[in-house]
């Protein structure tokens, strides 16, 4: 298989999408179909500097343009890929400023390094136990825990962190602006500063290292337009907090060197050295199973494990449907609460007040108490309309955010389970491989043991998921219903007060 390298020499680009510049941020507004001249490609962070036909210069997002000509293709080298498998990492590589929505989507995008390459799986199952010195790499243990089965070894102290205090910063002599967040871990209580691209880097490292064994949900989406608006910054910070909290709660991820670096680097030098070390980590992809030790546990019956795996698959698919259904209904309810429903209450309120005005025009002196009460009732319904419009932010918001998190998490499981199923299928073929002389009987035994380790880690991850699911939905449903009770009690109090204004005859 041959690879070529394309060297860009052109400075002309075609605009694919409209982009409105943020005021005071040295950006350039562009329109679809416009031709611009690239003046600086080395800005970084998904941006380039360009000049339009009017001579205006500024920053534009590189994903919004397409270079129209001027590529020189240079032959690099040819290599043979076993079993004619094409490594997806080389296929259709496209820069997206550090984050591509299509890379992970609702899944985990863990196929880099041939996670489902059968020959690769076979080689890993045979050799994985001999590749690394366990004294050099962190070893994560699983152990049996009563009726629930294998679980990860949880630390005595539950790590957590707070993402807060977003501030706008700039670089390149003010040409480029960004938002920086303070992340404070409970272990040190010392804040460290991180931009969104640092969170994105952490996500990529965790996905590369643990994605074969642990579902790593995607970060909140990257956004170009409106990224400095207060509402967007608040929403992103809340979602980054949710993502970090979920990572902190995982015993393997929270104790990993790369995650600890992110939370508690000492200075810029420490951060850069730690990044370089993490990017050179060799125990990534399916090789992460070399760092997992089922402490003192016997080999598992892989047929029984496969049955549990299929049951979990059915459950996660059903839960995925349930979560998406709740999100759809929740969105519809949100729109109704912030649109038609408040207007209905306002119309009722106006109708009561109009009727009060009519009664007042009668000239009858004995009805002042009635008209005042009708007017007060009308105003009560207008107040209720405002309460209805504001309520989703107080209760439905948190329920929707939790379901959004689980939608992303559930989308990762098919890939994680797929690695395990590929290993089991390879073990099932072991007898045929021995008979064909492709592996030795000793290799067959090793394959079975390594597949057993993968099964222990998968079951530990399944149990971790169920434990967190029960905790999260108990918490968020309590929070939702508590807010609902307060909401309806406030409405009841207002209606009682309005009721008390009318004279009992």
C-alpha positions in Angstrom: 0.0 0.0 0.0 1.5 3.3 -1.1 1.2 6.6 0.8 1.7 10.1 -0.7 2.2 13.4 1.0 0.5 16.6 -0.3 2.4 19.8 0.1 0.4 23.0 -0.1 1.9 25.8 -2.1 -1.2 27.7 -3.1 -2.6 30.8 -1.3 -6.1 30.9 -2.8 -9.1 29.3 -1.1 -12.8 29.0 -1.8 -15.3 29.9 1.1 -17.6 27.0 1.8 -19.8 28.5 4.5 -20.8 32.0 5.7 -18.9 33.1 8.8 -19.7 36.3 10.9 -16.7 37.7 12.7 -16.8 38.3 16.5 -16.3 42.0 17.2 -12.9 42.9 18.6 -11.4 39.5 18.0 -9.4 40.1 14.8 -11.6 37.9 12.7 -12.7 38.3 9.1 -16.3 37.9 7.9 -16.6 35.7 4.8 -19.5 34.6 2.6 -20.1 31.3 0.8 -18.6 31.3 -2.7 -16.1 34.1 -2.0 -12.5 33.6 -3.0 -9.9 34.7 -0.4 -6.1 34.8 -0.1 -4.4 32.9 2.7 -1.7 35.0 4.3 -0.7 32.9 7.3 -1.4 29.1 7.7 0.5 28.7 11.0 -2.0 30.3 13.4 -3.1 27.0 14.8 -6.2 25.9 16.8 -8.2 25.4 13.6 -7.7 29.0 12.3 -5.8 30.7 9.5 -5.2 34.3 8.5 -6.7 35.4 5.2 -7.4 38.5 3.1 -10.6 39.1 1.1 -11.0 41.0 -2.2 -11.4 44.3 -0.4 -8.0 43.9 1.2 -9.4 43.2 4.7 -7.3 40.8 6.7 -8.4 38.6 9.7 -8.8 35.1 11.1 -11.2 32.6 9.6 -11.9 29.0 10.6 -10.0 26.6 8.3 -12.9 24.2 8.1 -15.0 26.9 6.4 -12.7 27.1 3.4 -11.3 24.8 0.7 -8.0 25.4 -0.9 -8.7 25.5 -4.6 -5.4 24.6 -6.2 -1.6 24.3 -5.9 -0.9 20.8 -4.3 2.4 19.0 -5.0 2.1 15.3 -4.4 5.3 13.7 -3.1 5.8 10.0 -3.1 6.8 8.8 0.4 6.9 5.0 0.8 5.1 1.8 0.3 4.2 -0.7 3.0 2.4 -4.1 3.2 -0.5 -4.4 5.5 -1.2 -7.9 6.7 -4.6 -9.4 5.5 -5.1 -6.3 3.3 -6.5 -4.4 6.2 -6.4 -0.6 5.9 -5.7 1.2 9.1 -8.4 3.8 9.5 -6.0 6.2 11.0 -4.5 6.8 7.5 -7.8 7.0 5.7 -9.2 10.4 4.7 -7.3 12.4 7.3 -8.9 15.8 7.7 -7.9 18.5 10.1 -10.7 20.1 12.2 -8.8 22.2 14.6 -8.4 19.4 17.2 -12.0 18.1 17.2 -14.0 16.3 14.5 -17.6 15.6 15.3 -17.6 12.7 12.8 -14.6 11.0 14.4 -16.5 9.9 17.5 -20.1 10.8 16.9 -22.2 8.8 19.3 -19.5 6.1 19.4 -16.0 5.8 20.7 -14.0 5.8 17.4 -11.6 3.2 18.9 -10.6 1.4 15.7 -7.3 3.2 15.5 -4.5 0.7 15.7 -6.6 -2.1 14.2 -8.9 -2.8 17.1 -11.1 -5.1 15.0 -8.2 -6.5 12.8 -8.5 -10.2 13.4 -4.8 -11.0 12.8 -3.8 -8.1 15.1 -6.2 -9.4 17.8 -4.7 -12.9 17.5 -1.1 -11.5 17.9 -2.1 -9.4 20.9 -3.8 -12.3 22.6 -0.6 -14.4 22.2 2.1 -11.8 23.0 0.4 -9.2 25.3 1.7 -10.7 28.5 5.3 -10.5 27.4 5.5 -7.0 26.0 5.9 -4.8 29.0 7.6 -4.7 32.3 4.7 -4.3 34.8 7.0 -2.3 37.1 7.2 0.5 34.5 3.4 0.8 33.7 0.5 1.3 36.0 -1.4 -1.9 36.6 -5.2 -1.7 37.1 -6.8 -4.5 39.0 -10.2 -6.1 39.0 -11.6 -8.3 41.7 -14.7 -10.4 42.5 -17.4 -8.6 44.5 -20.3 -10.8 45.7 -23.3 -11.2 43.4 -22.5 -8.4 41.0 -19.3 -10.1 39.7 -16.0 -8.5 38.7 -15.5 -4.8 39.6 -12.7 -2.4 39.3 -10.6 -1.8 42.4 -11.9 1.6 43.6 -9.7 4.0 45.6 -10.5 4.8 49.2 -10.8 8.5 48.3 -13.2 9.6 45.6 -11.5 12.2 43.3 -13.5 15.1 42.1 -12.8 18.5 40.5 -14.5 21.9 39.9 -14.5 23.6 36.5 -15.1 27.3 37.1 -14.0 30.9 36.5 -13.9 31.2 32.7 -11.8 34.1 31.5 -11.0 35.5 28.1 -7.4 35.4 27.1 -5.4 36.2 23.9 -2.3 35.2 22.1 -0.3 36.1 19.0 -0.2 39.8 20.1 -4.0 39.9 20.5 -4.8 38.3 17.1 -6.4 35.2 18.6 -8.7 35.1 21.6 -9.8 32.1 23.7 -11.6 31.1 26.9 -9.6 29.6 29.7 -11.1 27.7 32.6 -9.9 27.0 36.1 -9.9 23.3 37.0 -9.4 22.6 40.8 -9.0 18.9 41.9 -10.1 17.9 45.4 -6.7 16.3 46.0 -4.6 19.5 45.9 -7.2 22.3 45.9 -4.8 24.1 43.6 -6.4 25.4 40.4 -4.8 24.8 37.0 -5.8 26.6 33.8 -7.0 24.9 30.7 -8.5 25.9 27.4 -11.0 23.8 25.5 -8.3 22.5 23.2 -6.6 21.0 26.3 -9.8 19.2 27.2 -9.9 18.0 23.6 -6.3 16.8 23.9 -7.2 14.9 27.1 -10.2 13.3 25.4 -8.0 12.1 22.5 -5.4 10.6 24.9 -8.0 8.8 27.0 -9.7 7.5 23.9 -6.5 6.3 22.4 -5.3 4.7 25.6 -8.5 3.3 27.2 -11.1 3.2 24.4 -10.7 -0.5 23.8 -11.6 -1.3 27.4 -13.6 1.7 28.7 -16.2 3.8 26.8 -14.9 7.4 26.6 -17.8 9.8 25.9 -17.2 12.8 23.6 -16.7 16.3 24.8 -19.4 18.9 24.3 -19.3 20.1 20.7 -16.8 22.6 19.4 -18.4 25.9 18.2 -17.1 28.8 16.1 -20.0 31.3 16.0 -21.0 32.8 19.3 -18.3 31.1 21.4 -17.7 34.2 23.5 -21.3 34.8 24.4 -22.0 34.4 28.1 -24.8 31.9 27.6 -22.6 29.6 25.5 -19.6 29.9 27.9 -21.9 29.0 30.8 -23.3 26.0 29.0 -19.9 24.7 27.9 -18.5 25.1 31.4 -21.4 23.1 32.8 -20.9 20.3 30.2 -17.2 20.2 30.7 -17.9 19.9 34.5 -20.2 17.0 33.8 -17.6 15.3 31.6 -14.8 15.8 34.1 -16.9 14.5 37.0 -17.7 11.4 35.1 -14.0 10.8 34.3 -13.1 11.5 38.0 -15.6 8.8 39.1 -13.9 6.1 37.0 -11.2 4.4 39.1 -9.0 3.5 36.1 -9.2 6.8 34.3 -8.9 9.0 37.4 -5.7 7.2 38.6 -4.1 7.3 35.1 -1.0 9.4 34.7 -2.3 11.5 31.9 -5.5 12.4 33.9 -3.5 13.3 37.0 -1.2 15.4 34.8 -4.2 17.3 33.5 -5.5 18.0 37.0 -2.3 18.9 38.8 0.6 19.9 36.6 3.1 22.1 38.4 4.0 24.6 35.7 4.2 25.0 32.0 7.4 22.9 31.7 5.8 20.1 33.7 2.7 20.3 31.5 4.7 20.1 28.2 6.9 17.3 29.4 3.9 15.3 30.6 2.1 15.9 27.3 5.1 14.5 25.3 5.3 11.5 27.6 1.6 10.8 27.2 1.8 11.1 23.4 4.6 8.4 23.4 2.7 6.0 25.6 2.9 2.5 24.0 0.1 0.9 26.1 -2.7 2.2 23.9 -5.5 0.5 22.0 -5.9 -3.2 22.8 -2.4 -3.1 24.4 -4.0 -1.5 27.5 -5.1 -5.0 28.5 -1.5 -5.7 29.3 -1.9 -3.2 32.2 -5.0 -4.9 33.6 -4.6 -7.7 36.2 -7.5 -9.8 37.4 -6.0 -10.3 40.9 -6.1 -13.9 42.1 -9.1 -14.7 39.9 -9.6 -17.9 37.8 -10.0 -17.9 34.0 -13.6 -17.2 33.0 -15.9 -19.4 31.0 -15.9 -17.4 27.8 -19.3 -18.8 26.6 -20.9 -17.6 29.8 -19.2 -14.2 29.4 -20.5 -14.0 25.8 -24.0 -14.6 27.0 -23.7 -11.8 29.6 -22.2 -9.6 26.9 -25.1 -10.2 24.6 -27.5 -9.4 27.4 -25.7 -6.1 28.2 -25.8 -5.3 24.5 -29.5 -5.7 24.4 -29.9 -3.6 27.5 -27.8 -0.7 26.2 -29.6 -0.7 22.9 -33.0 -0.6 24.7 -31.7 2.1 27.1 -30.4 4.1 24.2 -33.9 4.1 22.6 -35.4 5.1 26.0 -32.9 7.9 26.5 -33.5 9.3 23.0 -37.3 9.0 23.4 -37.1 11.0 26.7 -34.8 13.6 25.0 -37.3 14.0 22.2 -40.3 14.4 24.5 -38.3 16.6 26.8 -37.4 19.0 24.0 -41.0 19.1 22.8 -42.2 19.9 26.4 -39.5 22.6 26.7 -40.7 24.3 23.6 -44.3 24.1 24.7 -43.4 25.6 28.2 -41.4 28.5 26.6 -43.9 29.1 23.8 -47.6 28.2 23.6 -48.3 27.3 27.2 -47.3 30.7 28.8 -49.3 32.4 26.1 -52.4 30.4 27.1 -52.0 31.5 30.7 -51.5 35.1 29.5 -54.7 35.0 27.4 -56.6 33.7 30.4 -55.2 36.5 32.5 -56.1 39.2 29.9 -59.6 37.8 29.6 -60.2 38.1 33.4 -58.9 41.7 33.4 -61.0 42.6 30.3 -64.1 41.2 32.1 -63.2 43.3 35.1 -63.1 46.4 32.9 -66.5 45.6 31.5 -67.9 45.1 35.0 -66.4 48.5 36.1 -68.2 50.3 33.3 -71.6 49.2 34.7 -71.6 52.1 37.2 -73.0 49.9 39.9 -71.3 50.8 43.2 -71.5 47.5 44.9 -69.1 45.5 42.7 -65.7 47.1 43.4 -64.6 44.1 45.4 -65.5 41.8 42.5 -63.7 43.8 39.9 -60.6 44.2 42.0 -60.5 40.4 42.6 -61.0 39.7 38.9 -58.1 42.0 38.0 -55.9 40.4 40.7 -56.8 36.9 39.3 -55.9 38.1 35.8 -52.5 39.3 37.0 -52.0 36.0 38.9 -52.3 34.1 35.6 -49.8 36.4 33.9 -47.4 35.7 36.8 -48.0 31.9 36.3 -47.3 32.3 32.6 -43.8 33.8 33.5 -43.2 31.0 36.0 -44.1 28.3 33.4 -41.7 29.8 30.9 -38.8 29.9 33.4 -39.4 26.5 35.0 -37.6 24.2 32.4 -34.3 25.8 33.3 -34.9 24.8 37.0 -35.9 21.2 36.6 -36.0 19.8 33.0 -32.6 21.2 32.2 -30.7 18.8 34.5 -32.8 15.8 33.4 -32.0 16.6 29.8 -28.3 17.1 30.5 -28.0 13.8 32.3 -29.8 12.0 29.4 -27.5 13.8 26.9 -24.5 12.4 28.8 -25.9 8.9 28.7 -26.7 9.2 25.0 -23.0 9.8 24.3 -21.9 7.1 26.7 -24.2 4.5 25.3 -23.0 5.3 21.8 -19.5 4.2 22.9 -20.3 0.7 24.1 -20.7 -1.1 20.7 -17.0 -0.4 19.9 -15.8 -1.5 23.3 -17.9 -4.6 23.3 -16.8 -5.3 19.7 -13.1 -5.6 20.7 -14.1 -8.2 23.3 -16.3 -10.2 20.9 -13.5 -10.2 18.3 -11.1 -11.7 20.9 -13.6 -14.4 21.9 -14.2 -15.3 18.3 -10.4 -15.7 17.8 -10.1 -17.9 20.9 -12.9 -20.1 19.5 -10.7 -20.7 16.4 -7.7 -21.6 18.5 -8.1 -25.4 17.9 -8.2 -24.9 14.1 -5.2 -22.6 14.3 -3.2 -25.2 16.3 -4.2 -27.9 13.8 -3.1 -25.7 10.9 0.3 -25.0 12.6 -0.4 -21.3 12.8 -0.1 -21.2 16.6 1.3 -23.6 19.3 -0.7 -25.3 22.1 1.1 -22.9 24.4 -0.1 -20.0 22.4 -3.7 -21.3 22.6 -3.5 -21.3 26.4 -2.0 -17.8 26.5 -4.8 -16.6 24.1 -7.4 -18.0 26.5 -5.9 -16.3 29.5 -5.6 -12.9 27.8 -9.2 -13.2 26.5 -10.2 -14.0 30.1 -8.5 -10.7 31.3 -10.4 -8.8 28.6 -13.6 -10.5 29.8 -12.9 -9.5 33.4 -12.3 -5.8 32.4 -15.5 -5.8 30.3 -17.6 -7.1 33.1 -16.0 -4.7 35.6 -16.9 -1.9 33.1 -20.5 -3.1 32.8 -20.9 -3.2 36.6 -19.3 0.3 36.8 -21.9 1.6 34.3 -24.8 0.0 36.1 -23.7 1.4 39.5 -23.3 4.9 38.1 -26.6 4.7 36.2 -28.5 3.9 39.3 -26.8 6.7 41.2 -27.3 9.3 38.4 -30.9 8.6 37.7 -31.8 8.5 41.4 -30.1 11.8 41.9 -31.5 13.6 38.8 -35.1 12.3 39.3 -35.1 13.5 42.9 -33.8 16.9 41.8 -36.4 17.1 39.0 -39.4 16.1 41.2 -38.3 18.4 44.1 -38.3 21.3 41.6 -41.6 20.2 40.2 -43.2 20.1 43.7 -41.9 23.6 44.5 -43.2 24.8 41.2 -46.7 23.5 41.7 -46.7 24.6 45.4 -45.9 28.1 44.3 -48.7 28.1 41.7 -51.1 26.7 44.4 -50.1 29.5 46.8 -50.8 32.1 44.1 -54.1 30.6 43.2 -55.1 30.4 46.9 -54.3 34.0 47.3 -56.4 35.0 44.3 -59.2 32.8 45.6 -59.2 34.6 48.9 -59.9 38.0 47.2 -63.4 36.9 46.2 -66.3 37.5 48.7 -67.9 34.4 50.0 -71.7 34.8 49.4 
